[in-house]
């Protein structure tokens, strides 16, 4: 069992799968959202929680004011828990939230392939914050393939957070994404990446 740390549904209890997932500890989750709030990347953002596990990261984002949260989990027992946690969150928020919450019971790659049509006509990507916390047995090569599939969906000012075992080392970033921050928390490391053209876009905006 874990709880939402802060926001409109702060302290709400969330269920956690008994096996097959790697829950983000409360300490690391607090660090994630402290960073996002410092960068003004929580309230009003569009969030993708890939490999959702219990859905704690996505639910935390919704509690803190994200506009939309998509949670993706392929394992049926875990996906059922994600849905249960989302339903509990919606009840807790009542009519006090306009956040759109959707649970997708499918593989991360199938979800991304299915989301491709949403890129057509999208003025600035599809998601502003993407959480990537794959299972223990996810290889670096497979992770790199997924990051390459995610990259086109990230908004100009968007961020990708990859949570991995410190022993796994830094992910292999595809073209279009660059690392800008790394933080270690014992056996867990967070890698934050952004679009490689973000600085260029910012410069062009300031010139205009």
Secondary structure, 3 states (H helix, E strand, C coil): CEECCCCCCCCCEECCCCCCCCCCCHHHHHHHHHHHHHCCCCCCCEEEEECCCCCHHHHHHHHCCCCEEEEECCCHHHHHHHHHHHHHHHHHHCCCCCCEEEEECCCHHHHHHHHHHHHCCCCCCCEEEEEECCCCCCCHHHHHHHHHHHHCCEEEEEEEEEEEEHHHCCCCCCCCEEEEEEEEECCEEEEEEEECCHHHHHHHHHHC
